[in-house]
């Protein structure tokens, strides 16, 4: 089996509500979808989780597309017959985001994609009345709240929800020394964890935050060696495992196993994904120890390249094998 062609598509939908983080405001989500066409006339898809600009990570959509196009020339005509052989070809890619995109397609080639049921873990950027009503209606097991100046009030509003969700915080490396006092006011609120409170890891600041809630790393969890060093040298109790940052599903699974063996809790992180990528986030979330960043179909967008990906039933998300609807995609130039 070998790749005979590839098609690059853009998926671009407007968020139902703008995403506001300490780093950026997003009105829409552009994603790259890659279709690999094989010599047996079958096609397999991968979804890239990079962004158009480098606000979140240095690698952008344009970088990923360029990397995959160069890789396609490199592997042209090269046959492979197993998942392991396919992964060896994927290792030739330069960027982790590109490798993750291609490995998603390769995984589909060699595995039966079964139905998946996982806990619902919502992420919210500011609590509008509309968003609060939606949370009351859908009842996620865990809600991750982006840190804002209103964090104390927002935590209280979430705790007033009838179904009493677990609450996590995400600071996106934005806290200053002045914010520590605010964090300490949440000491009795049983916060599940706080992601990336600081840009740099300073012992005194970390120890203070840990009095109030466990610390999780996200942006800093870039590969297994760095994760090992961080959890050994700092009071880190949770790691957010993002397969696109790590280079693919296979590498994410290796890290999940190591963290489990060393009693570090795990969350699988998404990045405002469409339905194809959300299926694989759910696949990995089956092995995580905490509810992961997975939302139901229609949570962020009215239109998706995989319709009905993640149906909300009885407080859980149910995923079926993803089928890409190419009619909602546009060919990338």
WOBELCOR-V761195 format. One record per helix or strand. SS is the DSSP state (~ for helix, > for strand). FROM is the first residue (numbers start at 0). LEN is the number of residues. If there is no record, write none. Layout:
ss=SS from=FROM len=LEN
ss=SS from=FROM len=LEN
This chain:
ss=> from=2 len=18
ss=> from=24 len=14
ss=> from=42 len=6
ss=> from=50 len=1
ss=> from=59 len=1
ss=~ from=60 len=14
ss=~ from=82 len=8
ss=~ from=95 len=15
ss=> from=115 len=4
ss=> from=120 len=4
ss=~ from=128 len=10
ss=> from=141 len=5
ss=~ from=150 len=9
ss=> from=165 len=5
ss=~ from=176 len=8
ss=~ from=186 len=3
ss=> from=193 len=2
ss=~ from=202 len=8
ss=> from=214 len=3
ss=~ from=223 len=10
ss=> from=237 len=4
ss=~ from=242 len=4
ss=~ from=248 len=13
ss=> from=264 len=4
ss=~ from=274 len=11
ss=> from=293 len=1
ss=> from=310 len=3
ss=> from=315 len=4
ss=~ from=325 len=3
ss=> from=329 len=2
